[in-house]
Amino acid sequence: MRITLPSIFDDAGAPLRRRVHKLRRIISYLGPGFFVTIGFIDPGNWATNIAAGSAYNYELLWVIVVGTLILVLWQHMSAHLGIVKGMCMSEAIRTYMKPPAAILYGVTIMAACIATALAEILGGALGLLLLFHIPLDLGAVLMTALVIITLWFQGYQYLERVIVVFVSLIGLSYLAELYLVKPDWGAAAYHTFVPHITSGNILITLGVLGAIVMPHNMYLHSEVIQNRQWAGKSERETRSLLRFEFLDTLLSMGAGMAINMAMIMVAAAVFFRHGIHVDDLLQASATLRPIAGRLSSLIFGIALLFAGVSSSITVGIAGGTTFSGYLKKEHGTGNGLFRWGVVITLVPALLLILVIHNTFNALIISQVCLSVQLPLTMLPLYLLTSNRRIMGDYVTGWLENTGMIVTGVLVIGLNALLAYQLLGGKF
């Protein structure tokens, strides 16, 4: 007769196994926020960050911090809506809001997607120019065709991980460069927490803000949640999903904040310190010279190309799902309306690229346009998530509502300052 006695090692290992199981569970929920963060390190961000650092030293670092805090709040609200209602943001607006309001929100967000696509396609085309000396207009055509074909046949799923890893490595290289270019840490720390706005830097301020808090990403986040099939769970599971989603958003956006701050600081140390005026994104390859030497142009070109491709794919997905969501209560990357939404997003952006002359200014202005549209993305999301009739027991509380109101007023105020400056005002 065989007798099995309990092992003291089983009892001792139980807490460790529980921790490992919990860690695996947390990791399994990470992903949507990091996918959305691709748009947080796109060519538009590179242009505005390098312009900010080269022209204003460390003065606009606070915009990265404030913008990221705004981003975390509103991306969480978008994901909150997707988890609770099982709808992407455009579907929810079409379902619960009156047609005139839905049309206004729909038309302006599609315009914002086109502005975003302009920056992403242009960034990829500049990468092709730097690497293979392909003319800018031809590069833009090739980029647009590549993204449309990729999304039309849903091939992006095979590229997603490679692109995310590569762009992340380039972003991390900027963090590593901080030890080589020796920035003024005291000045950087001061400007990280002390806002400085003038009539001279308000345009770049809004460009940096628009490049961080991108309207299409709010629509995209709620859509990416649908691919995880998180909606329709029990109350306990839903509450747990909301906590894990917030952790995912916080970690991913925090990583993006660190990389964007590093870009400004490196640009300040490499360009502003030596009095170099930057009016071309290709000049920014010099920011990698301390870490890569003569290979800096090659590395920067590869990074710019990959960032352009990856962010063009994400904005294409956002445009497609937003377009289909506004026209009918259906989402997914396989339907015809999604494909037409991709075309409507990317082709007008391409046509604009073919007629512009100053690509660097075009990148910056495109990001300012995002900041101008941002209140028209914030308002419907606030109205949806704060409505108990729509959200039930998952309606946002006073803390979230206060945060949304305060940050919304802040964005409107900054846009008003830009309008005042454009009308000839000084401050």
N, C-alpha and C positions, 0 to 999 in steps of 0.2 A: 504494500500500500504506500503510495507516494503522497507526502504532505508538503504543501507549498506554504511557506511562511512569508508574511509581508516584509518587504525590504525597507530598511531605514533610508536607503538611497532613493527609493521611489518617493517617500515623503519629503526628503530633502530637495529633490529635483522638481517637485510640483510647482513651487512659486516661480522658478525659472521658466518652466514650460508655459505657465500662464502669461508671463511677460513676453516671451517669444511669440505666443499666439496673438497677444494684443498688438505687438509691433507689426506682425504680418497683416493683421486686419487694418491697421492704420495705413500701411503702405499700399494695400489693395485699393483704398479709396483716393489715393493721391493720383492726380492726372489732369482733370479738367482745368484746374487753375494754371498748371504748368503749360498746357497746350495754349491757353489764352495768352500766357505771358510771352509767347513768340512775338505777338504784336507789340510787346512792351520793349523789345530790343530790335526794332526794325529800322530801315534806312531813315525814316522820319525822325526817330529818336537820335540816331547818329548825327544827323544834320543839325538839329536844334541844340543838342548837347555840345557839339563842337563849336557851333556859333556862340553859344552862351559862354563857354569857357574861354574861347579865344578873344572875344570882345569885352567880356565883363568879369574876367577872372573868376573868383569863387562866389560872386554876388548872388547868383541864382540857384545855388545849391538848395536853399530852402524850398524852392518850387518843387524839386524832386521829392522832398520829404512830405510836404503838404499834399502834393499830387498823389503820392502813394497812399497816404492815409485816406484820401477821398476815394481812390481806386479800390482799396480793400473793402470799404463800406459798401460802395455801389455794386461791385462785382459780387459781393456776398448777397446783396439784395436780389440781384438777377438770378443767382443760383438758388436762392431761397424760393423764388417764384417758380422756378423750374422743378424743384423737388416737390413742392407742395401741390402745385396744380397740374404737373405733367404737361405743361405747355411751354413753348419758347415764348419770348417776350412779344414778338409780333403777333402770334396767335392770341395771346391774352389781350392785347390792345384791341385787336379786331373783334374779339368776343365780347368784351365788357365795356368798350367805350363807343360813343356816338360816332357815326361815319365822318362828319366834318373833322373831328379831332383826330380820328384814326388816319385820315388822308393827310393831314398836316404832319403828323409824326412820321408816317410812312414815306412821304416825298422827301422830307428833310433828312431822314436817316439814310435813304438811298443816295442822296447827294453827298452825305458824309462818307459813305462807303466808297463812292467814286473818288472823292478827295484822298481818302486813305490809299486806294488802289494806285492812284497817280504816284504817290511817294514810294510804294512798294515796287511797282514795275520800274520806275525810274532808278531806284537803287540797284535792282538786278541788272538793268541795262548798263549802268555805270560800272558794275562789276565785270560785265562782258567786255566793256571798252578797256578797262584796266588790264584784264587778263589776256584777251585775244585781239585787241585793237579793232573790235567790231564797231562800226559807226553807231552812235547813240540811237538814232531812229530805227535802224535795223535791229539792234539789240532789244529795243522796247517791243517791236513786233514779235520777235522770237520769244521773249518772256511771256507776252500775252497769250500767244498760241500754245506755249508749253503748259501754262496754268489752266487754260480752258480745256485742253485735251485731258490733262491729268484729272481735273474735277469732273469732266463729262463722263469719263470712264471709271471714276472713283479710284484712281491709282494713287491718290495722295496717302492712303493708309500705309503704303509700302515705303514712302519717303519720310513719313512723319518723324520716326524715331531718329533716323540718321541726321535729319536737318536740325532737330532740337538739340541733339548732342553736339553737333558741330558749332552751331551758333552759340551754345552755352560755353563751349571751350574758348571761343573768341572773346566772349564777354568776360570770362574769368581771366583771360590774359590781360585785360585792362586793370583788373584788380591787382594782378601780380606786378604790373608796371608801376603802381603807386610806390613800390619800394625802390624803383630805379630812377624815377624822375624827380624824387624828393620834393613833393608839394609842400606848401606852407600850411602845415597842419593846424596851426593856431587860427589863421584866417579862414581856413576851410570849416573848422569847428564853429567859429563865430557866425559865418554866413549860413551854416546849416540850420541855425535856430533863429536868426534875426532876419526878418523880411526886409528887402530893400527894393522898392518900386519907384521908378522914375518914368517920365514921358519918353526917355531915351530907350529904356529896356523893356517897356510894356509889351511890344510886339513879340520879342523873343520869349518873354515870360509866358505869354499865352501860347506861343508855339511849343514850348517845353511842356506846359500843362496839357495841351491838346494831344501831344505825343504820348503822354502817360495815361490820362483818363480818356481813352478812345471810345466814342459812342458805340461803334460797331462791336467792340468787345463785350459790352453789356448784353447786346442781343446774342452774340455768339456763345457766351457762357451759359445762358439758359438753354440754348440748343444743345451744347455739348453734354449737358446733364441728361438730356433725353436718350443719348446713346448708351448711357449707363443703366437705363431703365430703373431709376430710383424712385419714380413716383408710384403711388398706390400702395405703399407699405403701411404696416401698422403704425399706431401713434409712437410706440417705443422706438421702432426702427427709423421712423421719420425724424424724430428728435436726435437720434444718434447720427443719422446722415447729415443733418444740419451742422452738428458739431464737427464732424470729420471734414465736411466741405469748407467750413470756416478755417480750419487748420490748413487745408490744402491751399486756399486762397491766400492766407497769411504768409505761408512759407514761400509760395511761388512769387507773390508780389514783393515780398521782402528781398528775395534774391534779385529780382529785377531792379529794385531801388538801389541796391549796392552797386550793380553794374552801371546804371545810369549816372550815379554820383561819381563813380570812378572815371567815366568818360569825360565829364566836365572837369574834374580835377587834373586829369592827364592833359586835356586840351589847354587848360590854364597854365600848366607848368611848361608845356612844349611850345605853345604859340604866344599866349599873352605875355609871359615872362620875357620873351625875346622880341616883342613888338611885331609879331607876324600877323598880318591881316588875312583871314581865311574867307574866300568867296567861292570855293570849289570843294565839293565833298572829296574829290580825289586827293586833295592836299592832305586830307586827314590820315592818309596812309603813313604820314610822318609820325603820327602818334604811336605807331607800333615799332618805330625804329630803335628805341632803347632796348627792346626785348628781342627784336628779330633782325636788326641790322639791315643788310641789303635785301633780305627776303621780306621786308615789311610791306612793300607794294604788292607782292604776290599773295601774302597772307591776308592783307586787307581786301584785295580783290576777291579772293575766294570767299571770305566772310561776307562781303557785301553782296555777292551773288547768291549765296545760300540764304542770307537774311532776306533778300528780295524775293526769292522763290518761296520760302516758308511763309513769310507774312502775306505775300500775294495769294497763296493758297488759303490762309485763314480768312482774309478779307473776302475772297471769292465765296467761301463757305458762308460767311456772315451775310453777304449780299444775296446769295441764293436762297438761304433759309428765311431771311427777312422778307424777300419779295414773295416767296410762296406762302409764307405765314400770313402776310397782309391780304393776300388775294383769296385764300381759302384755309379752312381749318385742317391743314395737313402739313406735316413737315417730313424731312428726310431728303437724302442726297440723291435719290434715284428718280424722283418725279420730274416731269417736263418743266414745270414752273421753276423748280430749283435751277435747272440748267439755263433757262432763259434769264433768271436772276443773276447768274454768274456772268453771262454775256453782257447784260445791261450794266453791271458793275465795272467790268474790265475794259470793254471796248471804248466807252466815252473817256475813260482815263487815258487810254492809249492815244486817242485823237487829240486830247489836250497836250500830251507830251510832244506830239509831232509838230505843234505850232508854237510851243514856248521856246525861249532862247536862253534865259538864265535859269539853269536847272537847280542851282543851290537855293535861290530865292523861291523857286517853285516848291521845293521840298518844305521850306519853312512856312510859306503861306498856306500850303495844304494842311499843315498841322494847326495853324491858327483857325482855319475853317472848322476844324473839329471842335475846338473850344467854343466857337460861336454857336454850333449846333447843340452842344452838350446839354444846355438847360432843357431842350425839347426831347431829350432822352431821359433825363433825370425826372422830369415832371410826371410822365405816365407811369414810370416805375414806382415812384412814391405813391401815386394815387392807387395803384394796384395793390401794393404790399401793405399799405396802411388801412385798407378797406376790409372790415370784418366780414361783410357780406361775401366777399370774394375769398378771403384767406381763412375764414373760420377761426379756429383756436390758434392758428399759426400766424395771425396778424402781428405785424411788428409792434413793439412796445414803445413807450415814450422815449427811451434812450435812442433807439434806432431812428425814430421819427425826428427827434431833435437834431441828430447828426445829419440826416438827409436835408432838413430845412436849412441848417446853418451852412453846410457845404454848397447847397444849391444857390443860396444867396451870395456866397463868396464868389462862385463862378460867374454869376450874373454881374456882380460888382466889378470884377476884373474885365469882363467884356465891355461894361459901361466906360471904364477908364480908357480902354483902347479906342472906343468910339469918340470919346472926348479928345483924345490925343490926335486922332485922325482929322478932327474938325479944327485943329489948330491950338488946342488947349495945352497948357504946361503945368506940370506938378512935380 
